[in-house]
Amino acid sequence: MIKSLIHSMIVCPDMTKDYPKIEYGSGVYLYDKQGKRYLDGAAGSSSVSNLGYGRQEIIAAATEQMSKVAVLPTHAFSAEVVERYLDRLVNFAPEGFKRAWTVMSGTEAVENAVKLALQYHQLMGEPNRYKIISRWNTYHGNSVFMLDIGGMKARREAYSKWLNNFPHISPAYSYRKPEGMTEEEYVLSLLKEFENTIIEADPETVAAFVAEPVVAAAMGAVPPPEGYFKGIRRICDKYGILFVSDEILSGFGRTGKNFGISNFGVKPDIIAAGKGISGGYFPLSAVIASEKVVTPFVDTKSPFLGGHTFACNPVGAAVGNCVLDIIEREQLIQRSKEMGDIFLEKLRGLYEYDIVGDVRGVGLQCGIELVQDRETKEPFPKELLLSKKIGERSIQKGVVLYPGRGSVDGVLGDHIMITPPFIIDEEQLETIVSTVKDCIEEVSVELKQFTK
Ligand SMILES: Cc1ncc(COP(=O)(O)O)c(C=O)c1O
């Protein structure tokens, strides 16, 4: 164990573990130094390698652009490749979106999106609007500002003295709605909580509401109940609040639509996209803004006060253009929907195990929640590290999953998210399901010994 500390300079992941060293990837598979093959059911960390590994076409596009020009003095120049890409991004977004720019990480994109919202209100003559409302059990990035806006208790804890500047509301989590409530009553109660939070915060100080359309790592692919986002949109409009959709994980086809929010019949004001936007071939993310948000900037000729060294990078644009070409040519968004439906059906077979409490998802963003008792939905003690154990077992068996904890209240609750590349086929989906099944069977035996 100590060996890994001596031999590895990596400090972020589990310090007690020796990680297999990956040599290369091809299609949906990764290969380590010993030649062992892993089916990547997470598509990177997670929902990144949506097009699979080793796409020579993207590598060629990046190399060609690098050989022309790899970076621009963006204070002085633009480039055709960048302009073309930004135009395509706008067209990839729902109708009514007008401007886009790229940055490098999801964290930067969501942060840019809420900064854009703030500046929009200033230009509209409402400089007092600065508060951002978001939800518990959600993740919007790892800068201190994004941790504050996000709602993952475990990730926030160490920085708590720097945080707690903004209100958070409850997640929309049908599986754990209060006993005896209908779905409709539940949605109404969530919307009431949202409206009350706005009123309490003083509506004229609220700039934006931020949400993941399908909550990813913090909860394990939880979609909203019917009508939830329509209600959120109505309330945002009523109080002049901008709606930011964090599409870092759900965007670019993951849910079977260009953007996750389009599954729920509403349009946000600003979209933040990342991860799969480049298929993992370049650190790339983007902000896409609607006409409403862009108009005061254009009318007053005010620039957005963003700006990063690698913003609107030409290599990122070349990669992004190529990713969009492939998505269109291979109809990968449609494939994500079709394979997602097949996958969810297969995953529902796991209900044969009592510890599988909920199977959920949209498109190829799927998740499983594990419980001690299916009737009461009681989660496992956190000390058991159940989802982590399943994730580790699964890697030994050659399948990468995305385990997580805290779905119930930020601390308790084991879930596993599975977000394979869109190019996955039915047989490979079956391999994932049967591996999860084997892992669940094995841990179930251990759990029986634990509860004896
Ligand atoms: C929904 C969501 N928003 C934001 C982020 C932050 O993205 P990044 O890790 O690229 O900074 C993530 C990353 O997992 C995410 O899933």
The ligand as an SDF file (V2000), in Angstrom:
LIG
                    3D

 16 16  0  0  0  0  0  0  0  0999 V2000
  -22.7430   18.7840  -13.5120 C   0  0  0  0  0  0  0  0  0  0  0  0
  -21.3110   19.2050  -13.4420 C   0  0  0  0  0  0  0  0  0  0  0  0
  -21.0050   20.5150  -13.4070 N   0  0  0  0  0  0  0  0  0  0  0  0
  -19.7280   20.9310  -13.3410 C   0  0  0  0  0  0  0  0  0  0  0  0
  -18.6840   20.0450  -13.2920 C   0  0  0  0  0  0  0  0  0  0  0  0
  -17.2580   20.5350  -13.2160 C   0  0  0  0  0  0  0  0  0  0  0  0
  -16.5730   20.2090  -14.3730 O   0  0  0  0  0  0  0  0  0  0  0  0
  -14.9570   20.1020  -14.3960 P   0  0  0  0  0  0  0  0  0  0  0  0
  -14.5860   18.9300  -13.5620 O   0  0  0  0  0  0  0  0  0  0  0  0
  -14.6290   19.9340  -15.8480 O   0  0  0  0  0  0  0  0  0  0  0  0
  -14.4380   21.3870  -13.8510 O   0  0  0  0  0  0  0  0  0  0  0  0
  -18.9520   18.6720  -13.3260 C   0  0  0  0  0  0  0  0  0  0  0  0
  -17.8620   17.6840  -13.2420 C   0  0  0  0  0  0  0  0  0  0  0  0
  -18.0290   16.5340  -12.9390 O   0  0  0  0  0  0  0  0  0  0  0  0
  -20.3040   18.2320  -13.4030 C   0  0  0  0  0  0  0  0  0  0  0  0
  -20.6250   16.9190  -13.4330 O   0  0  0  0  0  0  0  0  0  0  0  0
  1  2  1  0
  2  3  1  0
  2 15  2  0
  3  4  2  0
  4  5  1  0
  5  6  1  0
  5 12  2  0
  6  7  1  0
  7  8  1  0
  8  9  2  0
  8 10  1  0
  8 11  1  0
 12 13  1  0
 12 15  1  0
 13 14  2  0
 15 16  1  0
M  END
$$$$
